[in-house]
């Protein structure tokens, strides 16, 4: 059984590849490598002992996308590809709307043409905007507050309309919260470009000496220590949630939305303290003003996924910190020093557009 994973070279994508391969699925990865490295996929192959095709294709290129579909008989698609930086989306909204929306249109149209109707879509808790209370359930109203979140919200609506028009589709929308951690091998992990937008890679880069100090946005929230509280979920738990959602989609038609989180909230300072404890490294930080749009507390009610998918996040905050630190410690510059420089350096089983 073959599954296409768009954006499979990214942080969440690479871990999802590992889980699917270890569960016995055949996979094909499509990625334009605009914000990821082929090295992550080389290491996925190393971890799992399995090879798989990888296409350096942008979903905006419909002709190349169709050529991928014509080469394989896919039973399902996990759609993770997309631009994802909130700040960048605010400064370049048209780029985000065009890229994220058009690429999804191309994917859905190509899936329909080739008779592939099973999809797991990577959405985000950002669609909830400023929730009135916590924990957040899937029935909460959506109202994203930035262009990135609005692209996710709009794609969700497109997929719901698609299913309503043709019930032969089977789609799961996964709204996940704050993924951190890395594979226990330390071989794959989060490798952001430039200054990290997320908390954990910022912490680990300070710990390894790449950055001088952590910036904490706001200390006057109505929380236990004044810093924002979020639902941090181990990326491997999250990847296993994609596997459970895929299994449901392959077995039955329907449209479902699931929160993937732990149901627990940790403040920024609690995460810093947990990391310092497991790493033995002191994390200097500077507190600055809140960022516009940030909220005090945000965490999930994941009970629907537990009930319907048999999925539960099992890794605690200490394990998330241990695995994040192991990844950064052994890869202080991320994948940057290991990126293949030519097609000739790619391992057998890895393809580019030139070999389609």
C-alpha positions in Angstrom: 0.0 0.0 0.0 1.6 3.2 -1.2 1.0 6.7 0.4 2.2 10.0 -0.9 3.6 12.4 1.7 3.8 16.0 0.6 6.3 18.1 2.5 7.8 14.8 3.8 11.3 16.2 4.2 10.2 18.7 6.9 10.2 18.4 10.6 6.8 16.7 11.0 7.0 15.1 7.6 10.3 13.3 8.3 9.0 11.8 11.5 5.8 10.8 9.8 7.8 9.0 7.1 9.5 7.0 9.8 6.3 5.9 11.5 4.6 4.9 8.2 7.7 2.9 7.0 8.0 1.2 10.3 4.3 0.3 10.1 4.9 -1.4 6.8 3.6 1.2 4.4 5.4 2.1 1.1 5.8 5.8 0.8 6.6 8.4 -1.9 7.8 11.8 -0.7 7.2 15.0 -2.6 9.0 18.2 -1.4 10.3 21.3 -3.1 13.0 21.6 -0.3 12.4 25.4 0.1 12.5 25.0 3.8 13.9 21.5 4.3 16.8 19.3 3.5 17.1 16.1 1.5 19.5 15.0 4.3 16.5 14.4 6.6 15.2 11.8 4.1 18.5 10.1 3.8 18.4 9.7 7.6 14.8 8.4 7.5 16.1 5.7 5.2 19.0 5.1 7.6 16.7 4.8 10.7 14.2 2.5 9.0 16.5 0.5 6.7 14.1 1.2 3.8 14.4 3.1 0.6 11.7 5.1 -1.1 11.2 7.5 -4.0 11.7 11.2 -3.4 10.6 13.8 -5.9 12.0 17.4 -5.8 8.7 18.8 -7.1 6.7 21.9 -6.1 2.9 21.4 -5.8 2.5 24.6 -7.8 3.9 22.8 -10.8 0.9 20.8 -11.8 2.5 19.1 -14.8 5.3 17.7 -12.6 2.7 16.7 -9.9 0.7 14.7 -12.5 3.9 12.9 -13.6 4.4 11.8 -10.0 0.9 10.4 -9.9 1.3 8.7 -13.2 4.3 6.8 -11.9 2.6 5.4 -8.8 -0.7 3.9 -7.6 -1.4 5.8 -4.4 -4.0 4.6 -1.9 -3.8 7.8 0.2 -2.1 11.2 0.7 -0.8 12.9 3.8 -0.6 16.6 2.9 1.9 18.4 5.0 3.5 20.8 2.4 3.0 24.5 2.9 4.5 27.7 4.1 4.2 28.0 7.8 5.9 31.1 9.4 3.3 33.4 11.0 5.5 36.5 10.9 6.4 36.0 7.3 2.7 35.4 6.4 1.9 38.9 7.9 4.6 40.6 5.8 3.9 38.6 2.7 0.2 37.6 2.8 -0.3 37.2 -1.0 2.6 34.8 -1.2 1.1 32.7 1.6 -2.5 32.7 0.1 -1.3 31.9 -3.4 1.2 29.2 -2.4 -0.8 27.3 0.3 -4.1 27.6 -1.4 -3.1 26.9 -5.0 -0.9 24.0 -4.1 -3.8 22.3 -2.3 -6.1 23.0 -5.3 -3.6 21.3 -7.6 -3.2 18.4 -5.3 -6.9 17.8 -4.8 -7.6 18.1 -8.6 -4.8 15.7 -9.4 -6.0 13.2 -6.7 -9.5 13.3 -8.2 -8.1 12.8 -11.7 -6.2 9.7 -10.7 -9.0 8.3 -8.4 -7.2 8.9 -5.1 -9.8 10.1 -2.5 -8.1 9.4 0.9 -6.4 12.3 2.5 -4.9 13.4 5.9 -4.5 17.2 6.0 -2.0 19.0 8.2 -3.9 21.9 9.8 -3.1 23.8 13.0 -4.6 25.0 16.2 -4.0 28.5 14.9 -7.4 28.2 13.2 -9.0 28.7 16.6 -7.6 32.2 16.8 -8.3 33.6 20.3 -10.4 30.9 22.0 -12.7 32.0 24.8 -11.7 29.2 27.1 -9.6 26.1 27.5 -9.3 23.2 26.9 -10.2 23.7 23.2 -12.5 21.1 21.5 -13.1 20.6 17.8 -16.5 22.3 18.2 -15.0 25.7 19.1 -15.5 28.4 16.5 -12.6 29.1 14.1 -11.2 32.6 13.6 -7.5 32.6 12.7 -5.8 35.9 13.4 -3.0 35.9 10.8 -2.6 34.9 7.1 -0.9 31.6 7.8 -3.7 30.5 10.0 -6.3 31.8 7.6 -4.8 29.6 4.8 -5.3 26.6 7.0 -8.8 27.6 7.9 -9.7 28.2 4.3 -8.2 24.9 3.1 -10.2 23.2 5.8 -13.4 24.7 4.4 -12.4 23.7 0.8 -11.9 20.1 2.0 -15.2 20.1 3.8 -17.0 21.4 0.7 -15.2 18.9 -1.5 -16.4 16.0 0.7 -19.9 17.4 0.8 -19.9 17.5 -3.0 -18.6 13.9 -3.3 -18.9 11.5 -0.4 -16.5 9.1 -1.9 -13.8 11.3 -0.5 -12.4 10.3 3.0 -10.6 13.2 4.7 -9.1 13.8 8.2 -8.1 17.3 9.2 -5.6 17.3 12.0 -5.3 20.5 14.2 -2.2 20.1 16.1 -0.8 22.2 18.8 3.0 22.8 19.5 5.2 20.0 18.3 8.7 19.7 19.9 11.1 16.9 20.5 12.9 14.7 18.0 13.4 11.1 17.0 15.1 9.2 19.9 18.0 8.3 17.6 19.0 12.0 17.4 19.3 11.7 13.6 16.2 13.8 12.6 14.8 16.8 14.3 13.7 20.4 13.9 16.1 22.5 11.8 14.5 26.0 11.2 16.0 28.5 8.8 17.2 31.7 10.3 16.0 32.8 13.8 13.6 30.1 15.1 10.0 31.1 15.4 9.2 28.4 17.9 10.3 28.0 21.5 12.2 24.7 21.6 14.6 25.2 18.7 15.4 28.7 20.1 16.2 27.1 23.5 18.4 24.4 22.0 20.3 26.8 19.8 21.1 28.9 22.9 22.1 25.7 24.8 24.5 24.7 22.0 26.0 28.2 21.6 24.5 29.2 18.3 22.5 32.1 20.0 23.3 34.2 23.0 20.0 34.2 24.8 16.4 33.3 24.5 13.8 36.0 23.9 10.6 35.5 26.0 7.6 37.5 24.8 5.6 38.8 27.7 5.7 38.0 31.5 2.5 39.7 32.5 -0.1 37.1 31.4 -2.6 35.8 33.9 -0.7 32.5 34.3 1.2 30.9 37.1 4.4 32.6 36.3 3.3 35.3 33.9 4.5 33.6 30.7 2.3 32.1 28.0 1.0 28.6 28.4 0.9 26.2 25.5 0.2 22.5 24.7 3.6 21.0 23.7 3.4 17.6 22.0 6.2 15.3 21.1 6.7 15.1 17.4 6.8 11.3 17.4 3.4 11.3 19.1 2.2 13.7 16.5 3.5 11.5 13.7 1.8 8.5 15.1 -1.4 10.5 15.1 -1.0 10.9 11.3 -0.6 7.2 11.1 -3.8 6.5 13.1 -5.7 9.1 11.0 -4.5 7.5 7.8 -5.6 4.1 8.9 -9.1 5.3 9.5 -9.2 7.1 6.2 -8.1 4.0 4.4 -10.8 1.9 6.0 -13.9 4.2 5.7 -15.2 7.2 4.0 -16.0 10.4 5.9 -14.8 13.8 7.1 -13.4 14.2 10.5 -11.5 16.9 12.4 -9.2 16.0 15.3 -7.1 18.0 17.8 -3.7 16.4 18.4 -2.3 17.6 21.7 -1.6 16.4 25.2 -4.4 18.2 27.0 -1.8 19.8 29.3 -0.4 23.3 29.3 3.2 24.3 30.2 4.4 27.9 30.5 7.5 29.2 28.7 9.4 29.3 31.9 8.3 25.7 32.8 9.7 24.5 29.5 13.0 26.4 30.0 13.3 24.9 33.5 12.5 21.4 32.3 15.2 21.7 29.6 17.8 23.1 32.0 17.1 20.1 34.3 17.6 17.4 31.6 20.5 19.1 29.7 22.5 20.6 32.6 22.8 23.8 30.6 21.6 27.2 31.9 19.4 29.1 29.4 19.9 32.9 29.7 16.8 34.8 28.6 15.5 38.3 28.0 11.9 39.2 28.6 10.4 41.7 26.1 6.9 42.9 25.4 4.1 40.6 24.2 3.7 39.9 20.5 0.5 41.1 19.0 -2.2 38.4 18.9 -0.5 36.1 21.4 -2.9 34.7 24.0 -2.3 33.7 27.6 -3.3 30.0 27.6 -3.9 27.5 24.8 -4.2 23.7 25.2 -6.2 21.0 23.6 -9.0 18.6 24.5 -7.7 15.5 22.6 -10.5 13.2 23.8 -12.0 12.8 20.3 -8.8 11.5 18.8 -8.4 9.1 21.8 -11.9 7.8 21.3 -12.1 7.6 17.5 -8.5 7.0 16.5 -7.2 5.1 19.5 -4.5 7.7 19.7 -3.0 9.3 22.7 0.1 11.5 23.3 2.3 9.5 25.8 5.6 11.3 26.0 6.0 13.9 28.8 7.7 17.2 28.8 11.0 15.8 30.1 11.2 13.3 27.3 10.4 16.1 24.8 13.3 18.1 26.2 15.7 15.1 26.3 15.1 14.3 22.6 15.3 17.9 21.5 18.6 18.3 23.2 20.0 15.0 21.8 19.2 16.2 18.3 20.7 19.6 18.7 23.8 18.4 20.6 24.7 15.9 17.8 23.6 18.3 15.0 24.7 21.8 16.2 24.2 23.2 12.7 21.2 21.0 11.9 21.4 19.4 8.4 23.3 22.2 6.8 26.7 20.5 6.7 25.2 17.3 5.2 23.1 18.6 2.3 23.9 16.7 -0.9 25.4 19.0 -3.5 24.4 17.0 -6.6 22.0 14.4 -7.9 25.0 12.0 -7.9 25.3 12.2 -4.2 21.7 11.1 -3.6 21.2 7.5 -2.4 19.6 4.8 -4.6 15.8 5.2 -4.5 15.9 9.0 -4.4 14.7 10.7 -7.5 14.5 14.3 -8.7 12.3 15.9 -11.4 15.0 15.1 -14.0 14.4 11.4 -13.5 10.6 11.3 -13.6 
